[in-house]
Every structure is written in structure tokens, then in C-alpha cells.
Amino acid sequence: MTKTLKIGTRGSPLALAQAHETRARLMAAHGLPDEAFEIVIISTTGDRVQNRALREIGGKGLFTKEIEEAMLSGEIDIAVHSSKDMPVEQPQGLVLDCFLEREDPRDAFVTLDGKPFSALPQGAVVGTSSLRRKAQLLARRPDVTVVEFRGNVQTRMRKLADGVAEATFLAQAGLNRLNAQHISCQAVAPEDMLPAIAQGVIGIERRADDAEADRLLAPLRHVETHTRVAAERALLAGLDGSCETPIAGLATLEGNTLTLRGEILRTDGSEVLTGSRTGPAEQAAEMGASLAEELLAQTTDDFFDWK
């Protein structure tokens, strides 16, 4: 390795934790010193604009656009992302083909007193910026009021303390990676709240023609996670998923048998469509696409309209 590998990331505590984990894995895999890598923080529109819902300012791509532009210009060599934030379409010249071993994919129900989701009182106020979580919550608890709740973990906990909401949801994986044992939370079973596509997975993006980055990332690729993500992202692609479409999905592997569960919801939670596929792992992407077709066939033209 003749030059420093520049690792691009957002600047939130969780994004930095994921970038440092990636650097540590690269160092261990190749026996390289700390100074062989440089972590480069890139400010994204999604991080800078905190007072508006993502759907109003452009969607998930707002967490990746500036980072991808920096990679295409050569300012950075690879980019570390939360895979659940990644659009299914890659910019020309970039590939997302390295996934680290998946952390806990479940959502975490977070309150100041640690009470479980089942103890949420009638008429409670819950904060979330996720359209998926909002729709899933309203489908189960139409009595609840949902308020917009953006920001990093620390910001959201401060909002709870300020009484903006009584509870919120975070990704369990993020709390684990931040070693946030001080936060009172209860993991929500996928049977009660199916997670976001690729939740809990760190994805590493590179330039398609960068053979050196490809070589360095090769030992980090986790085959089981790659297979599961292939199924889930194929489901998302088939549904034309964005931050304006409440979509959930989770693939599991037992031996060579993959099971994919998917769910789409009206934005107000008034209708939920679910389905599943089980088959050989090598057909992961095909199963995702097939399940997307099945779910879409059950929708009406206004299914994803904002309500």
C-alpha cells in the first residue's frame, strides 16, 4: 500500500464509530498501521438541515450525495455508510459491494424510564423521523400521536428529556455500536416491528475502477450479510423504495435456506400488506424481486400517497 487510504464518513458519533470500526478491521486484515488510513468527515445536507422532514428536502440521498461526490472527485477513496440510508441506485462509477457482518437488525423502543413498548399509554406522543416506524406504530396504535423527531442519538435523547415526546425508536445496532448502555431501551421483536431494509449493516462504497480499494476491502466482505442484504435491497428496488414509502424487510439464513419477510404500509398505517419468500440463498435477489411484485400487485394507485 503506497498511499494513505482516505475513508469518508458523516460526522455524527455513530457514523464515526462505524468509520473507526472499518479502519480497525482494515488494519487487522492487512497488518497495517493507523497512519495508513485517514478518516475524512464530510458534512451532508441531511445532517445540516435538521428542522424539516427528509421527504421535504430530498430523501435518503441527502445523507450520501456529498460523500459520493467527494469519492468521484478523488477526495476520498471509500465511504462508510449505514446501509439502511443507501438508495438502491448507485451513481455512475461507484459500487456498494462490501458489507460488514450485520449487527442486531431490530428497532429499539426508547423511553426515559425504560418501559417496554407494551406499556405505552393511551394517547402517548412518540417522536420519529422514520415514515416506516410512524406507519407501523399507527397501524398498531392509532391512538398515538407521532411528531417529527430528527437528529443523532444525543439530540433525540435531549428531546425526550425536554418533553417533546414520551418515547422514540432507534436502531438497536446503532446503540450497540455506541456502547450506549446508559440509554433505557427495549429491543422490539421483528414480529412486532419489521425493521428497515439492511438495518444494522455497515456498507462500504468505492469507485468501480479502484482495484486497490477492492483488494483491501475483500477480507472484510461478510458473505452471509451480503446474501441477506441482496434479498432485502432487491425487495426495496422492486418497490421503488424511498423515504416516502413505508417499507420494511428482513432476510434470515439457516444453512443455505434464506427466508425473506417484507411489509409495505399506507403512510397513515391504515393498511398493511405483508408477504414472504423462502428458498436457496443463491436466489436471494430473485426472491426479493418476486416478493416486491407480489406486494405491489395488491396495492391501489393511491397506496403510497401521503396522508
NUGUZA-118395 format. One line per 4 residues: their letters; for each residue x, y, z of C-alpha. Coordinates in pm, 1 decimal. Example, Ala and Ser with C-alpha at 12.3 -4.5 7.8 and 13.67 -1.06 7.14 Angstrom:
2
AS> 1230.0/-450.0/780.0; 1367.0/-106.0/714.0 .
END
This chain:
307
MTKT> 0.0/0.0/0.0; 171.7/315.1/-121.2; -67.4/590.8/-18.1; -299.4/673.4/268.5 .
LKIG> -648.8/532.1/217.1; -899.6/808.8/281.4; -1222.1/689.9/446.4; -1520.1/922.1/401.4 .
TRGS> -1796.2/944.9/660.0; -2063.1/1168.8/806.4; -1966.8/1341.8/1128.7; -2223.2/1202.3/1373.8 .
PLAL> -2095.9/992.8/1667.7; -2249.9/679.1/1514.0; -2105.6/745.4/1167.6; -1762.5/799.2/1321.7 .
AQAH> -1792.5/479.9/1525.7; -1868.2/290.3/1205.6; -1574.7/451.9/1024.0; -1337.8/365.3/1309.3 .
ETRA> -1466.7/6.5/1310.7; -1397.2/-15.6/938.6; -1046.7/123.2/982.8; -975.3/-122.3/1266.8 .
RLMA> -1088.4/-413.7/1050.7; -872.2/-297.8/759.8; -571.1/-262.4/988.7; -623.8/-611.9/1131.5 .
AHGL> -686.9/-772.9/792.4; -373.7/-631.4/630.4; -137.4/-572.9/924.2; -126.3/-201.3/851.0 .
PDEA> -63.3/82.6/1097.6; -310.3/350.1/1198.4; -141.4/610.7/980.2; -214.7/407.9/665.1 .
FEIV> -571.6/536.5/689.1; -729.5/878.6/727.0; -1089.2/935.2/830.9; -1237.3/1231.3/643.3 .
IIST> -1556.1/1389.3/779.5; -1792.9/1521.2/515.2; -2092.0/1737.9/602.2; -2410.7/1627.3/426.5 .
TGDR> -2732.1/1817.4/360.5; -2924.3/1560.8/565.3; -2708.4/1640.3/867.9; -2714.9/2017.5/824.4 .
VQNR> -3092.2/2055.3/779.8; -3246.8/1921.8/1099.1; -3571.9/2118.9/1117.2; -3750.4/1959.5/821.5 .
ALRE> -3859.2/1606.3/738.0; -3632.1/1421.1/496.3; -3914.2/1371.9/247.8; -3945.8/1752.2/219.8 .
IGGK> -3580.8/1813.9/131.1; -3496.7/1523.5/-96.9; -3496.0/1190.8/85.3; -3230.4/943.5/189.1 .
GLFT> -2980.8/1053.7/-75.0; -2919.0/1366.3/130.6; -2700.9/1156.0/362.2; -2486.1/1026.8/76.2 .
KEIE> -2474.1/1283.0/-209.1; -2183.3/1495.9/-85.5; -1986.7/1187.8/23.6; -2029.9/1024.6/-316.1 .
EAML> -1928.0/1345.7/-492.3; -1610.5/1351.9/-280.2; -1533.9/994.4/-384.1; -1590.3/1062.6/-753.9 .
SGEI> -1359.0/1365.5/-733.2; -1085.3/1162.4/-560.7; -1108.1/1349.4/-229.8; -1176.9/1018.5/-54.6 .
DIAV> -1121.7/655.2/-156.8; -1401.5/468.4/19.0; -1716.3/571.1/205.5; -1866.5/408.2/513.8 .
HSSK> -2246.8/415.5/531.3; -2538.3/282.6/730.8; -2678.1/58.7/457.5; -3037.4/141.6/550.0 .
DMPV> -2967.7/500.5/437.3; -2845.2/395.5/92.5; -3063.3/446.6/-215.5; -3081.8/138.9/-438.1 .
EQPQ> -2940.9/330.6/-736.5; -2564.9/391.7/-732.2; -2413.1/692.9/-909.7; -2227.8/603.6/-1229.4 .
GLVL> -1876.9/490.7/-1139.3; -1948.8/383.0/-780.2; -2029.7/41.8/-632.0; -2158.9/-69.6/-293.5 .
DCFL> -2019.3/-421.9/-272.5; -1874.4/-462.0/77.5; -2096.0/-531.1/378.5; -1959.2/-597.3/727.3 .
ERED> -2117.3/-860.2/949.1; -2464.3/-747.3/1048.1; -2531.3/-612.8/1396.2; -2870.5/-654.7/1565.3 .
PRDA> -3127.2/-552.3/1298.2; -3410.6/-478.9/1542.9; -3560.2/-144.4/1636.2; -3521.3/-27.1/1994.0 .
FVTL> -3808.6/136.2/2183.4; -3656.1/418.7/2386.0; -3801.0/598.6/2687.4; -3652.7/781.4/2984.4 .
DGKP> -3783.8/516.9/3227.4; -3709.4/203.3/3025.1; -4068.2/83.5/2997.8; -4144.6/-158.3/2711.1 .
FSAL> -4349.1/-80.6/2402.2; -4640.3/-274.5/2551.2; -4659.3/-17.5/2835.6; -4702.5/284.7/2605.7 .
PQGA> -5006.2/469.7/2748.1; -5317.4/565.3/2552.9; -5274.1/886.0/2355.3; -4898.7/896.0/2405.6 .
VVGT> -4674.2/1121.1/2195.1; -4397.4/933.7/2011.4; -4119.9/1100.4/1816.0; -3972.3/957.4/1496.9 .
SSLR> -3840.1/1083.7/1163.6; -3895.1/743.2/1002.4; -4205.8/713.8/787.1; -4181.3/335.4/821.9 .
RKAQ> -4181.4/347.8/1201.7; -4462.7/603.3/1202.4; -4683.6/388.6/978.7; -4604.7/70.4/1172.1 .
LLAR> -4677.8/242.9/1502.3; -5008.6/390.1/1382.2; -5111.8/52.0/1237.6; -5077.3/-99.3/1585.5 .
RPDV> -5168.2/203.9/1796.4; -5389.1/452.3/1608.9; -5445.6/638.5/1936.3; -5084.9/755.8/1945.5 .
TVVE> -4968.7/1098.3/1821.1; -4646.8/1092.9/1616.9; -4422.6/1401.2/1599.2; -4119.6/1468.0/1377.4 .
FRGN> -3801.3/1373.4/1561.6; -3470.1/1412.8/1378.3; -3108.6/1430.6/1490.6; -2841.8/1199.6/1626.6 .
VQTR> -2890.3/980.6/1933.2; -2780.8/1254.1/2172.7; -3019.0/1508.3/2016.8; -3311.6/1269.8/2034.0 .
MRKL> -3246.1/1184.3/2397.4; -3237.0/1555.7/2478.3; -3574.9/1597.4/2306.5; -3717.3/1319.8/2525.5 .
ADGV> -3579.3/1491.1/2835.0; -3736.1/1819.4/2718.5; -4076.6/1652.1/2692.9; -4113.3/1682.7/2313.7 .
AEAT> -4222.4/1316.4/2316.2; -4263.3/1034.6/2565.6; -4083.8/774.1/2357.1; -3893.1/721.6/2034.9 .
FLAQ> -3740.3/442.7/1827.6; -3373.9/398.6/1738.3; -3184.1/121.1/1565.2; -3057.2/-129.0/1822.6 .
AGLN> -2740.8/-169.9/1612.4; -2656.9/197.5/1648.8; -2696.5/187.0/2025.6; -2476.6/-122.5/2039.8 .
RLNA> -2205.1/38.3/1828.3; -2210.2/345.9/2052.3; -2191.3/128.5/2366.5; -2497.0/322.9/2483.1 .
QHIS> -2587.9/100.8/2777.9; -2696.9/412.1/2967.8; -2995.1/458.2/2735.6; -3314.6/296.0/2858.8 .
CQAV> -3448.8/85.9/2574.2; -3618.5/-239.6/2485.9; -3547.0/-423.3/2160.5; -3864.4/-475.9/1955.8 .
APED> -3909.4/-822.6/1804.7; -3924.4/-825.9/1421.4; -4264.5/-993.6/1455.9; -4389.3/-674.1/1622.3 .
MLPA> -4199.8/-423.4/1407.6; -4020.1/-541.5/1095.4; -3702.4/-333.2/1056.5; -3583.8/-113.7/772.3 .
IAQG> -3414.0/-272.6/473.9; -3049.0/-352.6/561.2; -3081.5/-210.1/912.5; -2777.7/-289.4/1125.7 .
VIGI> -2542.2/-331.0/827.8; -2235.1/-116.6/758.6; -2189.5/-80.7/382.9; -1866.3/37.3/221.5 .
ERRA> -1880.2/212.4/-114.2; -1587.2/255.6/-356.3; -1507.1/366.0/-708.5; -1581.4/85.0/-953.2 .
DDAE> -1239.4/113.5/-1115.5; -1037.5/128.9/-790.6; -865.8/-210.7/-785.1; -661.8/-126.1/-474.2 .
ADRL> -970.4/-40.7/-268.2; -1135.0/-358.7/-396.7; -833.3/-561.6/-281.3; -825.0/-400.4/61.5 .
LAPL> -1197.4/-449.1/118.9; -1204.0/-812.8/5.2; -1130.5/-965.9/351.0; -1399.8/-750.4/512.4 .
RHVE> -1685.8/-879.0/297.2; -1922.4/-1091.8/507.8; -2085.1/-1345.1/277.1; -2396.3/-1416.9/487.1 .
THTR> -2468.3/-1047.0/535.2; -2414.5/-981.8/163.5; -2669.9/-1251.6/78.9; -2927.9/-1117.6/321.9 .
VAAE> -2879.4/-760.2/202.3; -2907.8/-871.2/-161.8; -3255.2/-1007.3/-91.1; -3367.0/-702.6/107.0 .
RALL> -3232.4/-443.3/-137.8; -3387.3/-631.2/-431.5; -3719.3/-605.0/-247.9; -3661.8/-232.2/-198.5 .
AGLD> -3562.9/-183.5/-562.4; -3871.7/-367.2/-683.8; -4089.6/-142.3/-470.1; -3908.5/169.2/-590.5 .
GSCE> -3843.8/242.8/-225.5; -3764.7/585.6/-88.5; -3809.7/772.5/236.9; -4165.6/847.7/121.7 .
TPIA> -4266.7/481.4/108.0; -4306.5/286.8/433.3; -4122.4/-37.1/352.7; -3979.0/-295.7/589.2 .
GLAT> -3796.0/-618.5/525.6; -3571.4/-873.1/690.5; -3390.8/-1173.9/546.5; -3259.8/-1456.5/764.5 .
LEGN> -3037.4/-1750.3/675.2; -3038.7/-2102.5/815.3; -2775.2/-2304.0/640.4; -2832.7/-2238.7/272.4 .
TLTL> -3202.2/-2156.0/317.3; -3298.4/-1790.0/305.3; -3628.2/-1655.5/434.9; -3731.0/-1302.5/340.5 .
RGEI> -4021.1/-1119.1/503.5; -4148.2/-794.7/358.1; -4405.7/-533.1/451.2; -4546.5/-218.6/293.6 .
LRTD> -4788.9/19.5/460.1; -5006.6/316.9/383.7; -4841.5/623.1/532.3; -5115.3/658.7/795.6 .
GSEV> -5092.3/291.0/896.7; -5447.6/218.1/782.3; -5343.5/-73.7/560.6; -5054.5/-319.3/592.8 .
LTGS> -4951.0/-568.5/324.8; -4709.2/-847.5/411.1; -4550.1/-1141.7/235.7; -4256.2/-1378.6/248.7 .
RTGP> -4030.6/-1598.1/40.0; -3816.5/-1899.6/130.9; -3559.9/-2057.5/-96.6; -3190.9/-2124.2/-166.7 .
AEQA> -2950.1/-1846.3/-71.3; -2816.1/-1812.6/-426.4; -3160.7/-1691.6/-534.5; -3168.5/-1408.9/-278.8 .
AEMG> -3207.1/-1124.5/-528.9; -3469.1/-1313.0/-729.5; -3673.6/-1373.6/-414.0; -3659.9/-1004.9/-325.6 .
ASLA> -3778.8/-902.6/-670.0; -4054.2/-1165.2/-667.7; -4183.9/-1056.3/-327.4; -4187.6/-693.7/-442.4 .
EELL> -4405.4/-791.2/-739.3; -4645.8/-979.4/-512.3; -4684.3/-686.9/-272.8; -4721.3/-426.5/-546.9 .
AQTT> -4991.8/-635.9/-714.4; -5205.8/-589.5/-402.5; -5179.2/-209.1/-394.2; -5400.2/57.5/-544.7 .
DDFF> -5265.9/367.1/-723.1; -5301.3/578.4/-408.4; -5144.0/327.2/-168.5; -4828.1/531.6/-104.3 .
DWK> -4996.7/872.5/-114.6; -4910.6/1093.5/179.8; -5183.6/1106.5/444.3 .
END
